[in-house]
Amino acid sequence: MKWRYRETVLALCTLAFFVTMVGRLAISPVVPDIVSAFSTTNAAVGLSLTGMWFAYGIAQYPSGILADRYGERRIILIAVAGTASAVLLVALAPAFWLFFTATVVLGGVAGLHYSVATTLLARTYDSVGTAIGVHNTGGTIAGLMAPVGIAWLGIHVGWRVAIATVAIVGIPVAALFALKIRSTQPRYPETPLRDQVDYHAAKTVLTRPAVAFTLLISIVGEFAWQGTASFLPTFLIEHHNASTTLAGAIFSAYFVVQGIAQIGVGAVSDRFGRDGTIAGCFFAGVLGFAILIWATGLEWMLLGVALLGIAMSFDAASMPRFFRAFSSEEQNTSFGLVRTIYMIVAASGSVVVGVLADTANWAVSFGFLGGILAIIGLAIVVNWAFDLGY
């Protein structure tokens, strides 16, 4: 197959997503070293990470506004170069308050990438579901590699050098993006930024039935993703008596399945429709949670985790569903708006799963995730069967 410019766009957007995801994941594996270095507490470092993820979510909406004003290429460049710079600030911070500030800044600049890159792919590809699926593998591969790689480097060269190595990847990717990606025409180059923040238009977009329903789908799916990613290894250790090594290996397999499934889910949704594909992903998740809760044995654990990997690939189909409801003029700003909303709300997934595990047990906490996926999966089927227009 002849290599075309759009493949260059997709490849470099995927690499950019890899960089911004690795940057966000680089701190967690070396938290004990950071606590020791600054003579602080796990709670304080945890608060800095919470600030990072909230900044990431909040950045989604203004990223779309900035892209409409200055073009997608420039904003993605700022995201990648900014991530590389921010991780250096984190690594070099001489005091905890500077570390805290740099961590929040890291989340904010990394958050400029995803919504804008997705819109750029939507403008570049007709089969956008497949393109988004490939793009999302950048984050999945980062999730597979970063925890192991950063932890190993932290042991051998120290946490500061381990975090700083993200810049070694980020700087070349930023340079490639600058050299290979053509300038993109901004939609509203003359409109002041304050005039693009239209609360009435935002309300109009969010109250469209198709947008509101897709937003609900994304909130529930991302909530389940957050809870699963945060506690799957702990669940395997405490509910199945798996060793730490085995739980870690199965967790890595989860990311591998998710990375492969992203591409397949996007392609299937392009060919057979978004709703059926999303519902299929969610029902796979319901079955996966049921197997993990009730069945025992390594083969059942692997099957359950494989089904969860497929389930958590739903966004390769749900994101194109958003774009179907937006006009071309709305894509950057509106997608950034909905992504900010569902990511901030879904961020509570970790807290809820943890509280349910503490107050009840792991079967209840993971059963809750399976239950909400089942409810939304059924709602999608009803919407399709009765042509309700959502």
Buried (B, 14 or more C-beta within 10 A) or exposed (E): EEEEEBBBBBBBBBBBBBBBBBBBBBBBBBBEBBBEBBEBEEEBBEBBBBBBBBBBBBBBBBBBBBBBBBBBBBBBBBBBBBBBBBBBBBBEBEEBEBBBBBBBBBBBBBBBBBBBBBBBBBBBBEBBBBBBBBBBBBBBBBBBBBBEBBBEBBEEEBBBEBBBBBBEBBBBBBEBBBEEBEEBEBBBEEEEEEEBEEEEBBEEBBEBEBBBBBBBBBBBBBBBBBBBBBBBBBBBBBBBEBEEEBBBBBBBBBBBBBBBBBBBBBBBBBEEBBBBBBBBBBBBBBBBBBBBBEEEEEEBBBBBBBBBBBBBBBBBBBBBBBBEBBEEEBBBBBBBBBBBBBBBBBBBBBEBBBEBBEEEBBBBBBBBBBEBBBEBBBBBBEBBEEEEEB
